[in-house]
């Protein structure tokens, strides 16, 4: 799952507490794993359904989604370009 590769320690809406949910990243002051949001969205649930079912706020979900989106926008290292040898075929 993509959520595992993000540095959730940089997201103020979540926390990881040893002994709570096996140290999984959860919404701050809850036992609701962040991964549950992504799993439910992938399964077709709406944000309103997740809010109602898991008792988190729309703001909490928005903070996590925005954090994940910003993390995807992070600059990546410049690609290594292949050597620029001439091609025998002209364009």
C-alpha positions as CSV (number, residue, x, y, z in Angstrom):
1,X,0.0,0.0,0.0
2,X,1.2,3.5,-0.9
3,X,0.6,4.8,2.6
4,X,3.5,2.8,4.0
5,X,6.1,4.6,2.0
6,X,5.1,8.1,3.1
7,X,6.8,9.8,6.1
8,X,3.7,10.1,8.2
9,X,5.7,11.6,11.0
10,X,5.5,14.9,9.0
11,X,1.7,14.9,9.1
12,X,0.3,16.7,12.2
13,X,-3.1,14.9,11.8
14,X,-1.7,11.5,12.7
15,X,0.4,9.8,15.3
16,X,2.0,6.4,15.9
17,X,1.9,5.2,19.5
18,X,3.8,2.0,20.4
19,X,1.3,-0.4,21.8
20,X,-1.7,1.2,20.1
21,X,-2.8,-0.6,17.0
22,X,0.7,-2.2,16.8
23,X,2.3,1.2,16.2
24,X,0.3,1.8,13.0
25,X,-0.2,5.4,12.0
26,X,-3.6,6.5,13.3
27,X,-5.6,9.7,13.4
28,X,-4.4,11.7,16.4
29,X,-6.2,10.8,19.6
30,X,-8.0,7.9,17.9
31,X,-7.4,4.2,17.2
32,X,-8.4,4.7,13.5
33,X,-5.6,3.6,11.2
34,X,-4.8,6.1,8.3
35,X,-4.7,3.1,6.0
36,X,-8.4,2.5,6.6
37,X,-9.2,5.7,4.8
38,X,-7.3,4.7,1.7
39,X,-8.7,1.2,1.8
40,X,-12.2,2.5,2.0
41,X,-11.7,5.0,-0.8
42,X,-10.3,2.3,-3.0
43,X,-13.4,0.2,-2.3
44,X,-15.6,3.1,-3.4
45,X,-16.7,4.6,-0.1
46,X,-17.2,8.4,0.0
47,X,-15.5,10.7,2.5
48,X,-18.9,11.2,4.2
49,X,-19.4,7.5,4.6
50,X,-16.0,7.1,6.1
51,X,-16.7,10.0,8.5
52,X,-19.9,8.4,9.6
53,X,-18.6,4.9,9.9
54,X,-15.3,5.6,11.6
55,X,-16.1,8.8,13.6
56,X,-13.3,10.9,12.2
57,X,-13.9,14.5,11.0
58,X,-13.8,15.6,7.3
59,X,-11.0,17.9,8.3
60,X,-8.9,14.9,9.5
61,X,-9.5,13.0,6.3
62,X,-8.7,16.1,4.2
63,X,-5.5,16.7,6.1
64,X,-4.3,13.1,5.4
65,X,-5.3,13.3,1.7
66,X,-3.6,16.6,1.3
67,X,-0.5,15.3,3.0
68,X,-0.4,12.3,0.7
69,X,-1.0,14.4,-2.4
70,X,1.8,16.9,-1.4
71,X,4.1,13.9,-0.8
72,X,3.5,12.7,-4.3
73,X,4.4,16.1,-5.7
74,X,7.8,16.1,-3.9
75,X,10.6,16.7,-6.4
76,X,12.3,13.6,-7.5
77,X,15.9,13.2,-8.4
78,X,16.8,14.3,-11.9
79,X,16.6,11.3,-14.3
80,X,19.8,9.9,-15.7
81,X,19.8,10.5,-19.4
82,X,21.0,7.8,-21.8
83,X,23.9,8.7,-24.0
84,X,22.8,10.8,-27.0
85,X,24.1,8.8,-29.8
86,X,22.8,9.7,-33.3
87,X,20.0,7.6,-34.6
88,X,20.3,6.4,-38.2
89,X,16.6,7.1,-38.8
90,X,15.7,10.7,-39.3
91,X,12.5,12.1,-38.0
